[in-house]
Amino acid sequence: MWKVIGLLLVSAAIVQFEYSHLKKIRNRMDRWSFAVLLGVGLMLSIMKMYDVPLFNPLQAIEFIYKPIYENVFNRVL
């Protein structure tokens, strides 16, 4: 619980520090991408703290390419 509160405080400090710079630029896309990336990172960090099994991108690549690999090598051999 305290770790999550600490993480929220750190991310609030990051927002306070970075948002003033982003406000000067006045680029709406930069502000949205900053908010989305910070939110996704915060969510993943909290999930990692609570030992939630996270998705591994390598599993998706293996799921896509394993049937192709097996099919090609079964025909060759």
C-alpha positions in Angstrom: 0.0 0.0 0.0 2.7 2.4 0.9 4.7 1.6 -2.2 1.7 2.5 -4.4 1.2 5.8 -2.5 4.9 6.5 -3.0 4.6 5.7 -6.7 1.6 8.0 -7.0 3.5 10.8 -5.3 6.5 10.4 -7.6 4.3 10.4 -10.7 2.5 13.5 -9.4 5.9 15.2 -9.0 6.8 14.2 -12.5 3.6 15.7 -13.8 4.2 18.9 -11.9 7.7 19.2 -13.2 7.0 18.3 -16.8 3.6 19.8 -17.4 4.9 23.4 -17.0 7.3 22.7 -19.8 4.7 21.1 -21.9 2.3 24.0 -21.4 4.9 26.4 -22.8 5.2 24.3 -26.0 1.5 24.3 -26.5 1.5 21.1 -28.5 -1.6 19.2 -27.7 -0.2 15.9 -29.1 2.8 16.0 -26.8 0.6 16.5 -23.7 -1.6 13.6 -24.7 1.3 11.3 -25.4 2.9 12.3 -22.1 -0.3 11.6 -20.2 -0.9 8.3 -21.9 2.6 7.0 -21.5 2.8 8.1 -17.9 -0.6 6.5 -17.2 0.4 3.2 -18.8 3.7 3.1 -17.0 2.0 3.9 -13.7 -0.6 1.2 -14.3 2.1 -1.4 -15.2 4.2 -0.5 -12.2 1.3 -0.9 -9.8 0.4 -4.3 -11.4 4.0 -5.4 -11.0 3.9 -4.4 -7.3 0.9 -6.6 -6.8 2.4 -9.6 -8.7 -0.2 -9.6 -11.4 1.0 -11.7 -14.3 1.9 -9.3 -17.1 1.8 -10.0 -20.8 5.1 -10.9 -22.4 5.4 -9.7 -26.0 7.7 -12.6 -26.8 4.8 -15.0 -26.2 2.7 -13.2 -28.9 5.6 -13.4 -31.4 6.0 -17.1 -30.6 2.2 -17.7 -31.0 2.4 -16.1 -34.5 5.6 -17.6 -35.8 5.6 -21.1 -34.2 3.0 -22.6 -36.7 4.9 -21.1 -39.6 8.2 -22.4 -38.3 6.8 -25.9 -37.7 5.1 -26.0 -41.1 8.2 -24.9 -43.0 10.6 -27.2 -41.2 8.2 -30.2 -41.5 8.2 -29.8 -45.3 11.9 -29.3 -45.5 12.8 -32.3 -43.4 
